[in-house]
Amino acid sequence: MIEFELSSEYIELIKLLKRLQLVESGGQAKLVVDEGYVLLNGEVEYRKRAKIRPGDIIEFDGQKILVK
């Protein structure tokens, strides 16, 4: 499991995917979210700019990310 430490109140979902280098570009981040490949707390998340906050768990491409 990847642990990601937030330095602000929240981070947008596509920015988190880019920051962790799980996608190659912002366009790819938008595409994987649109296609339903990203889970937020166990449910498919289609909002590209969903606000990810401490305690959230993101799942994508076999990786789990715990946001702290």
Distance bins in CASP14 RR format, pairs under 12 A and 6 or more apart:
PFRMAT RR
TARGET T0000
AUTHOR 0000-0000-0000
RMODE 2
METHOD distances of the structure
MODEL  1
1 57 0 0 0 0 1 0 0 0 0 0 0
1 58 0 0 0 0 0 1 0 0 0 0 0
1 59 0 0 0 0 1 0 0 0 0 0 0
1 62 0 0 0 0 0 1 0 0 0 0 0
1 63 0 0 0 0 1 0 0 0 0 0 0
1 64 1 0 1 0 0 0 0 0 0 0 0
1 65 1 0 0 1 0 0 0 0 0 0 0
1 66 1 0 1 0 0 0 0 0 0 0 0
1 67 0 0 0 0 0 1 0 0 0 0 0
1 68 0 0 0 0 0 1 0 0 0 0 0
2 16 0 0 0 0 0 1 0 0 0 0 0
2 17 0 0 0 0 0 1 0 0 0 0 0
2 19 0 0 0 0 0 1 0 0 0 0 0
2 20 1 0 0 1 0 0 0 0 0 0 0
2 21 0 0 0 0 0 1 0 0 0 0 0
2 22 0 0 0 0 1 0 0 0 0 0 0
2 57 0 0 0 0 0 1 0 0 0 0 0
2 58 0 0 0 0 1 0 0 0 0 0 0
2 59 0 0 0 0 0 1 0 0 0 0 0
2 60 0 0 0 0 0 1 0 0 0 0 0
2 61 0 0 0 0 0 1 0 0 0 0 0
2 62 0 0 0 0 0 1 0 0 0 0 0
2 63 1 0 0 1 0 0 0 0 0 0 0
2 64 1 0 0 1 0 0 0 0 0 0 0
2 65 1 0 1 0 0 0 0 0 0 0 0
2 66 1 0 0 1 0 0 0 0 0 0 0
2 67 0 0 0 0 1 0 0 0 0 0 0
2 68 0 0 0 0 0 1 0 0 0 0 0
3 20 0 0 0 0 0 1 0 0 0 0 0
3 54 0 0 0 0 0 1 0 0 0 0 0
3 55 0 0 0 0 0 1 0 0 0 0 0
3 56 0 0 0 0 0 1 0 0 0 0 0
3 57 0 0 0 0 0 1 0 0 0 0 0
3 58 0 0 0 0 0 1 0 0 0 0 0
3 63 0 0 0 0 0 1 0 0 0 0 0
3 64 0 0 0 0 1 0 0 0 0 0 0
3 65 1 0 0 1 0 0 0 0 0 0 0
3 66 1 0 1 0 0 0 0 0 0 0 0
3 67 0 0 0 0 1 0 0 0 0 0 0
3 68 1 0 1 0 0 0 0 0 0 0 0
4 10 0 0 0 0 0 1 0 0 0 0 0
4 11 0 0 0 0 1 0 0 0 0 0 0
4 13 0 0 0 0 0 1 0 0 0 0 0
4 15 0 0 0 0 0 1 0 0 0 0 0
4 16 1 0 0 1 0 0 0 0 0 0 0
4 17 0 0 0 0 0 1 0 0 0 0 0
4 19 1 0 0 1 0 0 0 0 0 0 0
4 20 1 0 0 1 0 0 0 0 0 0 0
4 21 0 0 0 0 0 1 0 0 0 0 0
4 22 0 0 0 0 0 1 0 0 0 0 0
4 52 0 0 0 0 1 0 0 0 0 0 0
4 53 0 0 0 0 0 1 0 0 0 0 0
4 54 0 0 0 0 1 0 0 0 0 0 0
4 55 0 0 0 0 0 1 0 0 0 0 0
4 56 0 0 0 0 1 0 0 0 0 0 0
4 57 0 0 0 0 0 1 0 0 0 0 0
4 58 0 0 0 0 1 0 0 0 0 0 0
4 63 0 0 0 0 0 1 0 0 0 0 0
4 64 0 0 0 0 0 1 0 0 0 0 0
4 65 1 0 1 0 0 0 0 0 0 0 0
4 66 1 0 0 1 0 0 0 0 0 0 0
4 67 1 0 1 0 0 0 0 0 0 0 0
4 68 1 0 0 1 0 0 0 0 0 0 0
5 11 0 0 0 0 0 1 0 0 0 0 0
5 16 0 0 0 0 0 1 0 0 0 0 0
5 19 0 0 0 0 0 1 0 0 0 0 0
5 20 0 0 0 0 0 1 0 0 0 0 0
5 54 0 0 0 0 1 0 0 0 0 0 0
5 55 0 0 0 0 0 1 0 0 0 0 0
5 65 0 0 0 0 0 1 0 0 0 0 0
5 66 0 0 0 0 1 0 0 0 0 0 0
5 67 0 0 0 0 1 0 0 0 0 0 0
5 68 1 0 1 0 0 0 0 0 0 0 0
6 12 0 0 0 0 0 1 0 0 0 0 0
6 15 0 0 0 0 0 1 0 0 0 0 0
6 16 0 0 0 0 1 0 0 0 0 0 0
6 19 0 0 0 0 0 1 0 0 0 0 0
6 51 0 0 0 0 0 1 0 0 0 0 0
6 52 0 0 0 0 1 0 0 0 0 0 0
6 53 1 0 0 1 0 0 0 0 0 0 0
6 54 1 0 1 0 0 0 0 0 0 0 0
6 55 0 0 0 0 1 0 0 0 0 0 0
6 56 0 0 0 0 1 0 0 0 0 0 0
6 65 0 0 0 0 0 1 0 0 0 0 0
6 66 0 0 0 0 0 1 0 0 0 0 0
6 67 1 0 0 1 0 0 0 0 0 0 0
6 68 1 0 0 1 0 0 0 0 0 0 0
7 19 0 0 0 0 0 1 0 0 0 0 0
7 54 0 0 0 0 0 1 0 0 0 0 0
7 67 0 0 0 0 0 1 0 0 0 0 0
7 68 0 0 0 0 0 1 0 0 0 0 0
8 15 0 0 0 0 0 1 0 0 0 0 0
8 16 0 0 0 0 0 1 0 0 0 0 0
8 19 0 0 0 0 0 1 0 0 0 0 0
8 51 0 0 0 0 0 1 0 0 0 0 0
8 52 0 0 0 0 0 1 0 0 0 0 0
8 53 0 0 0 0 1 0 0 0 0 0 0
8 54 0 0 0 0 0 1 0 0 0 0 0
8 67 0 0 0 0 0 1 0 0 0 0 0
9 51 0 0 0 0 1 0 0 0 0 0 0
9 52 0 0 0 0 0 1 0 0 0 0 0
9 53 1 0 0 1 0 0 0 0 0 0 0
9 54 0 0 0 0 1 0 0 0 0 0 0
9 67 0 0 0 0 0 1 0 0 0 0 0
10 16 0 0 0 0 1 0 0 0 0 0 0
10 49 0 0 0 0 0 1 0 0 0 0 0
10 50 0 0 0 0 1 0 0 0 0 0 0
10 51 1 0 1 0 0 0 0 0 0 0 0
10 52 1 0 1 0 0 0 0 0 0 0 0
10 53 1 0 1 0 0 0 0 0 0 0 0
10 54 0 0 0 0 1 0 0 0 0 0 0
10 55 0 0 0 0 0 1 0 0 0 0 0
10 56 0 0 0 0 1 0 0 0 0 0 0
10 67 0 0 0 0 1 0 0 0 0 0 0
11 17 0 0 0 0 1 0 0 0 0 0 0
11 18 0 0 0 0 1 0 0 0 0 0 0
11 19 1 0 0 1 0 0 0 0 0 0 0
11 20 0 0 0 0 0 1 0 0 0 0 0
11 49 0 0 0 0 0 1 0 0 0 0 0
11 50 0 0 0 0 1 0 0 0 0 0 0
11 51 1 0 0 1 0 0 0 0 0 0 0
11 52 1 0 1 0 0 0 0 0 0 0 0
11 53 0 0 0 0 1 0 0 0 0 0 0
11 54 0 0 0 0 0 1 0 0 0 0 0
11 56 0 0 0 0 1 0 0 0 0 0 0
11 58 0 0 0 0 0 1 0 0 0 0 0
11 65 0 0 0 0 0 1 0 0 0 0 0
11 67 1 0 0 1 0 0 0 0 0 0 0
11 68 0 0 0 0 0 1 0 0 0 0 0
12 18 0 0 0 0 1 0 0 0 0 0 0
12 19 0 0 0 0 0 1 0 0 0 0 0
12 26 0 0 0 0 0 1 0 0 0 0 0
12 29 0 0 0 0 1 0 0 0 0 0 0
12 30 0 0 0 0 0 1 0 0 0 0 0
12 33 0 0 0 0 0 1 0 0 0 0 0
12 40 0 0 0 0 0 1 0 0 0 0 0
12 45 0 0 0 0 0 1 0 0 0 0 0
12 47 0 0 0 0 1 0 0 0 0 0 0
12 48 1 0 0 1 0 0 0 0 0 0 0
12 49 1 0 1 0 0 0 0 0 0 0 0
12 50 1 0 0 1 0 0 0 0 0 0 0
12 51 1 0 0 1 0 0 0 0 0 0 0
12 52 1 0 0 1 0 0 0 0 0 0 0
12 53 0 0 0 0 0 1 0 0 0 0 0
12 58 0 0 0 0 0 1 0 0 0 0 0
12 67 0 0 0 0 0 1 0 0 0 0 0
13 19 0 0 0 0 0 1 0 0 0 0 0
13 20 0 0 0 0 0 1 0 0 0 0 0
13 22 0 0 0 0 0 1 0 0 0 0 0
13 23 0 0 0 0 0 1 0 0 0 0 0
13 26 0 0 0 0 0 1 0 0 0 0 0
13 29 1 0 0 1 0 0 0 0 0 0 0
13 30 0 0 0 0 1 0 0 0 0 0 0
13 32 0 0 0 0 1 0 0 0 0 0 0
13 33 1 0 0 1 0 0 0 0 0 0 0
13 34 0 0 0 0 0 1 0 0 0 0 0
13 36 0 0 0 0 0 1 0 0 0 0 0
13 37 0 0 0 0 0 1 0 0 0 0 0
13 38 1 0 0 1 0 0 0 0 0 0 0
13 39 0 0 0 0 0 1 0 0 0 0 0
13 40 1 0 0 1 0 0 0 0 0 0 0
13 41 0 0 0 0 0 1 0 0 0 0 0
13 44 0 0 0 0 0 1 0 0 0 0 0
13 45 1 0 0 1 0 0 0 0 0 0 0
13 46 0 0 0 0 1 0 0 0 0 0 0
13 47 1 0 0 1 0 0 0 0 0 0 0
13 48 1 0 0 1 0 0 0 0 0 0 0
13 49 1 0 0 1 0 0 0 0 0 0 0
13 50 1 0 1 0 0 0 0 0 0 0 0
13 51 0 0 0 0 1 0 0 0 0 0 0
13 52 1 0 1 0 0 0 0 0 0 0 0
13 53 0 0 0 0 0 1 0 0 0 0 0
13 56 0 0 0 0 1 0 0 0 0 0 0
13 58 1 0 0 1 0 0 0 0 0 0 0
13 59 0 0 0 0 0 1 0 0 0 0 0
13 60 0 0 0 0 1 0 0 0 0 0 0
13 65 0 0 0 0 0 1 0 0 0 0 0
13 67 0 0 0 0 0 1 0 0 0 0 0
14 20 0 0 0 0 0 1 0 0 0 0 0
14 22 0 0 0 0 0 1 0 0 0 0 0
14 23 0 0 0 0 1 0 0 0 0 0 0
14 25 0 0 0 0 1 0 0 0 0 0 0
14 26 1 0 1 0 0 0 0 0 0 0 0
14 27 1 0 0 1 0 0 0 0 0 0 0
14 28 0 0 0 0 1 0 0 0 0 0 0
14 29 1 1 0 0 0 0 0 0 0 0 0
14 30 1 0 1 0 0 0 0 0 0 0 0
14 31 0 0 0 0 1 0 0 0 0 0 0
14 32 0 0 0 0 1 0 0 0 0 0 0
14 33 1 0 0 1 0 0 0 0 0 0 0
14 34 0 0 0 0 0 1 0 0 0 0 0
14 38 0 0 0 0 1 0 0 0 0 0 0
14 45 0 0 0 0 0 1 0 0 0 0 0
14 46 0 0 0 0 0 1 0 0 0 0 0
14 47 0 0 0 0 1 0 0 0 0 0 0
14 48 1 0 1 0 0 0 0 0 0 0 0
14 49 1 0 0 1 0 0 0 0 0 0 0
14 50 0 0 0 0 1 0 0 0 0 0 0
14 51 0 0 0 0 0 1 0 0 0 0 0
14 52 0 0 0 0 1 0 0 0 0 0 0
14 58 0 0 0 0 0 1 0 0 0 0 0
14 60 0 0 0 0 0 1 0 0 0 0 0
15 22 0 0 0 0 0 1 0 0 0 0 0
15 23 0 0 0 0 0 1 0 0 0 0 0
15 26 0 0 0 0 1 0 0 0 0 0 0
15 27 0 0 0 0 0 1 0 0 0 0 0
15 29 1 0 0 1 0 0 0 0 0 0 0
15 30 0 0 0 0 0 1 0 0 0 0 0
15 33 0 0 0 0 0 1 0 0 0 0 0
15 48 0 0 0 0 1 0 0 0 0 0 0
15 49 0 0 0 0 1 0 0 0 0 0 0
15 50 0 0 0 0 0 1 0 0 0 0 0
15 51 0 0 0 0 0 1 0 0 0 0 0
15 52 0 0 0 0 1 0 0 0 0 0 0
15 58 0 0 0 0 0 1 0 0 0 0 0
15 67 0 0 0 0 0 1 0 0 0 0 0
16 22 0 0 0 0 1 0 0 0 0 0 0
16 23 0 0 0 0 0 1 0 0 0 0 0
16 26 0 0 0 0 0 1 0 0 0 0 0
16 29 0 0 0 0 1 0 0 0 0 0 0
16 32 0 0 0 0 0 1 0 0 0 0 0
16 33 0 0 0 0 0 1 0 0 0 0 0
16 38 0 0 0 0 1 0 0 0 0 0 0
16 40 0 0 0 0 0 1 0 0 0 0 0
16 45 0 0 0 0 0 1 0 0 0 0 0
16 48 0 0 0 0 0 1 0 0 0 0 0
16 49 0 0 0 0 0 1 0 0 0 0 0
16 50 0 0 0 0 1 0 0 0 0 0 0
16 51 0 0 0 0 0 1 0 0 0 0 0
16 52 1 0 1 0 0 0 0 0 0 0 0
16 53 0 0 0 0 0 1 0 0 0 0 0
16 56 0 0 0 0 1 0 0 0 0 0 0
16 57 0 0 0 0 0 1 0 0 0 0 0
16 58 1 0 0 1 0 0 0 0 0 0 0
16 60 0 0 0 0 1 0 0 0 0 0 0
16 63 0 0 0 0 0 1 0 0 0 0 0
16 65 1 0 0 1 0 0 0 0 0 0 0
16 66 0 0 0 0 0 1 0 0 0 0 0
16 67 1 0 0 1 0 0 0 0 0 0 0
17 23 1 0 1 0 0 0 0 0 0 0 0
17 24 0 0 0 0 0 1 0 0 0 0 0
17 25 0 0 0 0 0 1 0 0 0 0 0
17 26 1 0 0 1 0 0 0 0 0 0 0
17 27 0 0 0 0 0 1 0 0 0 0 0
17 28 0 0 0 0 1 0 0 0 0 0 0
17 29 1 0 1 0 0 0 0 0 0 0 0
17 30 0 0 0 0 1 0 0 0 0 0 0
17 31 0 0 0 0 0 1 0 0 0 0 0
17 32 1 0 0 1 0 0 0 0 0 0 0
17 33 1 0 0 1 0 0 0 0 0 0 0
17 37 0 0 0 0 0 1 0 0 0 0 0
17 38 1 0 0 1 0 0 0 0 0 0 0
17 40 0 0 0 0 0 1 0 0 0 0 0
17 45 0 0 0 0 0 1 0 0 0 0 0
17 48 0 0 0 0 1 0 0 0 0 0 0
17 49 0 0 0 0 0 1 0 0 0 0 0
17 50 0 0 0 0 0 1 0 0 0 0 0
17 52 0 0 0 0 1 0 0 0 0 0 0
17 58 1 0 0 1 0 0 0 0 0 0 0
17 59 0 0 0 0 0 1 0 0 0 0 0
17 60 1 0 0 1 0 0 0 0 0 0 0
17 61 0 0 0 0 1 0 0 0 0 0 0
17 63 0 0 0 0 1 0 0 0 0 0 0
17 65 0 0 0 0 1 0 0 0 0 0 0
18 24 0 0 0 0 1 0 0 0 0 0 0
18 25 1 0 0 1 0 0 0 0 0 0 0
18 26 1 0 1 0 0 0 0 0 0 0 0
18 27 0 0 0 0 1 0 0 0 0 0 0
18 28 0 0 0 0 1 0 0 0 0 0 0
18 29 1 0 1 0 0 0 0 0 0 0 0
18 30 0 0 0 0 0 1 0 0 0 0 0
18 32 0 0 0 0 0 1 0 0 0 0 0
18 33 0 0 0 0 0 1 0 0 0 0 0
18 48 0 0 0 0 0 1 0 0 0 0 0
18 60 0 0 0 0 0 1 0 0 0 0 0
19 26 0 0 0 0 0 1 0 0 0 0 0
19 29 0 0 0 0 1 0 0 0 0 0 0
19 52 0 0 0 0 0 1 0 0 0 0 0
19 58 0 0 0 0 0 1 0 0 0 0 0
19 65 0 0 0 0 0 1 0 0 0 0 0
19 67 0 0 0 0 0 1 0 0 0 0 0
20 29 0 0 0 0 0 1 0 0 0 0 0
20 38 0 0 0 0 0 1 0 0 0 0 0
20 52 0 0 0 0 0 1 0 0 0 0 0
20 58 0 0 0 0 1 0 0 0 0 0 0
20 60 0 0 0 0 1 0 0 0 0 0 0
20 61 0 0 0 0 0 1 0 0 0 0 0
20 63 0 0 0 0 1 0 0 0 0 0 0
20 64 0 0 0 0 0 1 0 0 0 0 0
20 65 1 0 0 1 0 0 0 0 0 0 0
20 66 0 0 0 0 0 1 0 0 0 0 0
20 67 0 0 0 0 0 1 0 0 0 0 0
21 28 0 0 0 0 0 1 0 0 0 0 0
21 29 0 0 0 0 0 1 0 0 0 0 0
21 60 0 0 0 0 0 1 0 0 0 0 0
21 61 0 0 0 0 0 1 0 0 0 0 0
21 63 0 0 0 0 0 1 0 0 0 0 0
21 65 0 0 0 0 0 1 0 0 0 0 0
22 28 0 0 0 0 1 0 0 0 0 0 0
22 29 0 0 0 0 1 0 0 0 0 0 0
22 32 0 0 0 0 1 0 0 0 0 0 0
22 33 0 0 0 0 0 1 0 0 0 0 0
22 37 0 0 0 0 0 1 0 0 0 0 0
22 38 0 0 0 0 1 0 0 0 0 0 0
22 58 0 0 0 0 1 0 0 0 0 0 0
22 59 0 0 0 0 0 1 0 0 0 0 0
22 60 1 0 1 0 0 0 0 0 0 0 0
22 61 1 0 0 1 0 0 0 0 0 0 0
22 62 0 0 0 0 1 0 0 0 0 0 0
22 63 1 0 0 1 0 0 0 0 0 0 0
22 64 0 0 0 0 0 1 0 0 0 0 0
22 65 0 0 0 0 1 0 0 0 0 0 0
23 29 1 0 1 0 0 0 0 0 0 0 0
23 30 0 0 0 0 1 0 0 0 0 0 0
23 31 0 0 0 0 1 0 0 0 0 0 0
23 32 1 0 0 1 0 0 0 0 0 0 0
23 33 0 0 0 0 1 0 0 0 0 0 0
23 35 0 0 0 0 0 1 0 0 0 0 0
23 37 0 0 0 0 0 1 0 0 0 0 0
23 38 0 0 0 0 1 0 0 0 0 0 0
23 48 0 0 0 0 0 1 0 0 0 0 0
23 60 0 0 0 0 1 0 0 0 0 0 0
23 61 0 0 0 0 1 0 0 0 0 0 0
23 63 0 0 0 0 0 1 0 0 0 0 0
24 31 0 0 0 0 0 1 0 0 0 0 0
24 32 0 0 0 0 0 1 0 0 0 0 0
25 31 0 0 0 0 1 0 0 0 0 0 0
25 32 0 0 0 0 0 1 0 0 0 0 0
26 32 0 0 0 0 1 0 0 0 0 0 0
26 33 0 0 0 0 0 1 0 0 0 0 0
26 34 0 0 0 0 0 1 0 0 0 0 0
26 48 0 0 0 0 1 0 0 0 0 0 0
26 49 0 0 0 0 0 1 0 0 0 0 0
27 33 0 0 0 0 1 0 0 0 0 0 0
27 34 0 0 0 0 1 0 0 0 0 0 0
27 35 0 0 0 0 0 1 0 0 0 0 0
27 48 0 0 0 0 1 0 0 0 0 0 0
28 34 0 0 0 0 0 1 0 0 0 0 0
28 35 0 0 0 0 0 1 0 0 0 0 0
28 37 0 0 0 0 0 1 0 0 0 0 0
28 38 0 0 0 0 0 1 0 0 0 0 0
28 48 0 0 0 0 0 1 0 0 0 0 0
28 60 0 0 0 0 0 1 0 0 0 0 0
28 61 0 0 0 0 0 1 0 0 0 0 0
29 35 0 0 0 0 0 1 0 0 0 0 0
29 37 0 0 0 0 0 1 0 0 0 0 0
29 38 0 0 0 0 1 0 0 0 0 0 0
29 48 1 0 0 1 0 0 0 0 0 0 0
29 49 0 0 0 0 0 1 0 0 0 0 0
29 50 0 0 0 0 0 1 0 0 0 0 0
29 58 0 0 0 0 0 1 0 0 0 0 0
29 60 0 0 0 0 1 0 0 0 0 0 0
29 61 0 0 0 0 0 1 0 0 0 0 0
30 36 0 0 0 0 0 1 0 0 0 0 0
30 37 0 0 0 0 0 1 0 0 0 0 0
30 38 0 0 0 0 0 1 0 0 0 0 0
30 46 0 0 0 0 0 1 0 0 0 0 0
30 47 0 0 0 0 0 1 0 0 0 0 0
30 48 1 0 1 0 0 0 0 0 0 0 0
30 49 0 0 0 0 1 0 0 0 0 0 0
31 37 0 0 0 0 1 0 0 0 0 0 0
31 38 0 0 0 0 0 1 0 0 0 0 0
31 46 0 0 0 0 0 1 0 0 0 0 0
31 48 0 0 0 0 1 0 0 0 0 0 0
32 38 1 0 1 0 0 0 0 0 0 0 0
32 39 0 0 0 0 0 1 0 0 0 0 0
32 44 0 0 0 0 0 1 0 0 0 0 0
32 45 0 0 0 0 0 1 0 0 0 0 0
32 46 0 0 0 0 0 1 0 0 0 0 0
32 48 0 0 0 0 1 0 0 0 0 0 0
32 58 0 0 0 0 0 1 0 0 0 0 0
32 59 0 0 0 0 0 1 0 0 0 0 0
32 60 1 0 0 1 0 0 0 0 0 0 0
32 61 1 0 0 1 0 0 0 0 0 0 0
32 63 0 0 0 0 0 1 0 0 0 0 0
33 39 0 0 0 0 0 1 0 0 0 0 0
33 40 0 0 0 0 1 0 0 0 0 0 0
33 44 0 0 0 0 1 0 0 0 0 0 0
33 45 1 0 0 1 0 0 0 0 0 0 0
33 46 1 0 0 1 0 0 0 0 0 0 0
33 47 1 0 0 1 0 0 0 0 0 0 0
33 48 1 0 1 0 0 0 0 0 0 0 0
33 49 0 0 0 0 1 0 0 0 0 0 0
33 50 0 0 0 0 1 0 0 0 0 0 0
33 52 0 0 0 0 0 1 0 0 0 0 0
33 58 0 0 0 0 0 1 0 0 0 0 0
33 60 0 0 0 0 1 0 0 0 0 0 0
34 44 0 0 0 0 0 1 0 0 0 0 0
34 45 0 0 0 0 0 1 0 0 0 0 0
34 46 1 0 0 1 0 0 0 0 0 0 0
34 47 0 0 0 0 0 1 0 0 0 0 0
34 48 1 0 0 1 0 0 0 0 0 0 0
35 44 0 0 0 0 1 0 0 0 0 0 0
35 45 0 0 0 0 0 1 0 0 0 0 0
35 46 0 0 0 0 1 0 0 0 0 0 0
35 48 0 0 0 0 0 1 0 0 0 0 0
35 60 0 0 0 0 0 1 0 0 0 0 0
35 61 0 0 0 0 0 1 0 0 0 0 0
36 43 0 0 0 0 0 1 0 0 0 0 0
36 44 1 0 1 0 0 0 0 0 0 0 0
36 45 1 0 0 1 0 0 0 0 0 0 0
36 46 1 0 0 1 0 0 0 0 0 0 0
36 47 0 0 0 0 0 1 0 0 0 0 0
36 48 0 0 0 0 0 1 0 0 0 0 0
36 59 0 0 0 0 0 1 0 0 0 0 0
36 60 0 0 0 0 1 0 0 0 0 0 0
36 61 0 0 0 0 0 1 0 0 0 0 0
37 44 0 0 0 0 1 0 0 0 0 0 0
37 45 0 0 0 0 1 0 0 0 0 0 0
37 46 0 0 0 0 0 1 0 0 0 0 0
37 58 0 0 0 0 0 1 0 0 0 0 0
37 59 0 0 0 0 1 0 0 0 0 0 0
37 60 1 0 0 1 0 0 0 0 0 0 0
37 61 1 0 0 1 0 0 0 0 0 0 0
37 62 0 0 0 0 0 1 0 0 0 0 0
37 63 0 0 0 0 0 1 0 0 0 0 0
38 44 1 0 0 1 0 0 0 0 0 0 0
38 45 1 0 1 0 0 0 0 0 0 0 0
38 46 0 0 0 0 1 0 0 0 0 0 0
38 47 0 0 0 0 1 0 0 0 0 0 0
38 48 0 0 0 0 1 0 0 0 0 0 0
38 50 0 0 0 0 1 0 0 0 0 0 0
38 52 0 0 0 0 0 1 0 0 0 0 0
38 56 0 0 0 0 0 1 0 0 0 0 0
38 57 0 0 0 0 0 1 0 0 0 0 0
38 58 1 0 0 1 0 0 0 0 0 0 0
38 59 1 0 0 1 0 0 0 0 0 0 0
38 60 1 0 1 0 0 0 0 0 0 0 0
38 61 0 0 0 0 1 0 0 0 0 0 0
38 62 0 0 0 0 0 1 0 0 0 0 0
38 63 0 0 0 0 0 1 0 0 0 0 0
38 64 0 0 0 0 0 1 0 0 0 0 0
38 65 0 0 0 0 0 1 0 0 0 0 0
39 45 1 0 0 1 0 0 0 0 0 0 0
39 46 0 0 0 0 0 1 0 0 0 0 0
39 50 0 0 0 0 0 1 0 0 0 0 0
39 56 0 0 0 0 0 1 0 0 0 0 0
39 57 0 0 0 0 1 0 0 0 0 0 0
39 58 1 0 0 1 0 0 0 0 0 0 0
39 59 1 0 1 0 0 0 0 0 0 0 0
39 60 1 0 0 1 0 0 0 0 0 0 0
39 61 0 0 0 0 0 1 0 0 0 0 0
39 62 0 0 0 0 0 1 0 0 0 0 0
39 63 0 0 0 0 0 1 0 0 0 0 0
39 64 0 0 0 0 1 0 0 0 0 0 0
39 65 0 0 0 0 0 1 0 0 0 0 0
40 46 0 0 0 0 1 0 0 0 0 0 0
40 47 0 0 0 0 1 0 0 0 0 0 0
40 48 0 0 0 0 0 1 0 0 0 0 0
40 50 1 0 0 1 0 0 0 0 0 0 0
40 51 0 0 0 0 0 1 0 0 0 0 0
40 52 1 0 0 1 0 0 0 0 0 0 0
40 53 0 0 0 0 0 1 0 0 0 0 0
40 55 0 0 0 0 0 1 0 0 0 0 0
40 56 1 0 0 1 0 0 0 0 0 0 0
40 57 1 0 0 1 0 0 0 0 0 0 0
40 58 1 0 1 0 0 0 0 0 0 0 0
40 59 0 0 0 0 1 0 0 0 0 0 0
40 60 0 0 0 0 1 0 0 0 0 0 0
40 64 0 0 0 0 0 1 0 0 0 0 0
40 65 0 0 0 0 0 1 0 0 0 0 0
40 67 0 0 0 0 1 0 0 0 0 0 0
41 50 0 0 0 0 0 1 0 0 0 0 0
41 52 0 0 0 0 1 0 0 0 0 0 0
41 53 0 0 0 0 0 1 0 0 0 0 0
41 55 0 0 0 0 1 0 0 0 0 0 0
41 56 1 0 1 0 0 0 0 0 0 0 0
41 57 1 0 1 0 0 0 0 0 0 0 0
41 58 0 0 0 0 1 0 0 0 0 0 0
41 59 0 0 0 0 1 0 0 0 0 0 0
41 64 0 0 0 0 0 1 0 0 0 0 0
41 65 0 0 0 0 0 1 0 0 0 0 0
41 66 0 0 0 0 0 1 0 0 0 0 0
41 67 0 0 0 0 0 1 0 0 0 0 0
42 56 0 0 0 0 0 1 0 0 0 0 0
42 57 1 0 0 1 0 0 0 0 0 0 0
42 58 0 0 0 0 1 0 0 0 0 0 0
42 59 1 0 0 1 0 0 0 0 0 0 0
42 60 0 0 0 0 0 1 0 0 0 0 0
42 64 0 0 0 0 0 1 0 0 0 0 0
43 50 0 0 0 0 0 1 0 0 0 0 0
43 56 0 0 0 0 0 1 0 0 0 0 0
43 57 0 0 0 0 0 1 0 0 0 0 0
43 58 0 0 0 0 0 1 0 0 0 0 0
43 59 0 0 0 0 1 0 0 0 0 0 0
44 50 0 0 0 0 0 1 0 0 0 0 0
44 58 0 0 0 0 0 1 0 0 0 0 0
44 59 0 0 0 0 1 0 0 0 0 0 0
44 60 0 0 0 0 0 1 0 0 0 0 0
45 51 0 0 0 0 0 1 0 0 0 0 0
45 52 0 0 0 0 1 0 0 0 0 0 0
45 56 0 0 0 0 1 0 0 0 0 0 0
45 57 0 0 0 0 0 1 0 0 0 0 0
45 58 0 0 0 0 1 0 0 0 0 0 0
45 59 0 0 0 0 1 0 0 0 0 0 0
45 60 0 0 0 0 1 0 0 0 0 0 0
50 56 0 0 0 0 1 0 0 0 0 0 0
50 58 0 0 0 0 1 0 0 0 0 0 0
50 67 0 0 0 0 0 1 0 0 0 0 0
51 67 0 0 0 0 0 1 0 0 0 0 0
52 58 1 0 0 1 0 0 0 0 0 0 0
52 60 0 0 0 0 0 1 0 0 0 0 0
52 65 0 0 0 0 1 0 0 0 0 0 0
52 66 0 0 0 0 0 1 0 0 0 0 0
52 67 1 0 1 0 0 0 0 0 0 0 0
52 68 0 0 0 0 0 1 0 0 0 0 0
53 66 0 0 0 0 0 1 0 0 0 0 0
53 67 1 0 0 1 0 0 0 0 0 0 0
53 68 0 0 0 0 0 1 0 0 0 0 0
54 66 0 0 0 0 1 0 0 0 0 0 0
54 67 1 0 1 0 0 0 0 0 0 0 0
54 68 1 0 1 0 0 0 0 0 0 0 0
55 65 0 0 0 0 0 1 0 0 0 0 0
55 66 1 0 0 1 0 0 0 0 0 0 0
55 67 1 0 1 0 0 0 0 0 0 0 0
55 68 1 0 0 1 0 0 0 0 0 0 0
56 64 0 0 0 0 0 1 0 0 0 0 0
56 65 0 0 0 0 1 0 0 0 0 0 0
56 66 1 0 0 1 0 0 0 0 0 0 0
56 67 1 0 1 0 0 0 0 0 0 0 0
56 68 0 0 0 0 1 0 0 0 0 0 0
57 63 0 0 0 0 0 1 0 0 0 0 0
57 64 1 0 0 1 0 0 0 0 0 0 0
57 65 1 0 0 1 0 0 0 0 0 0 0
57 66 1 0 1 0 0 0 0 0 0 0 0
57 67 1 0 0 1 0 0 0 0 0 0 0
57 68 0 0 0 0 0 1 0 0 0 0 0
58 64 1 0 0 1 0 0 0 0 0 0 0
58 65 1 0 1 0 0 0 0 0 0 0 0
58 66 0 0 0 0 1 0 0 0 0 0 0
58 67 1 0 0 1 0 0 0 0 0 0 0
59 65 1 0 0 1 0 0 0 0 0 0 0
59 66 0 0 0 0 0 1 0 0 0 0 0
END
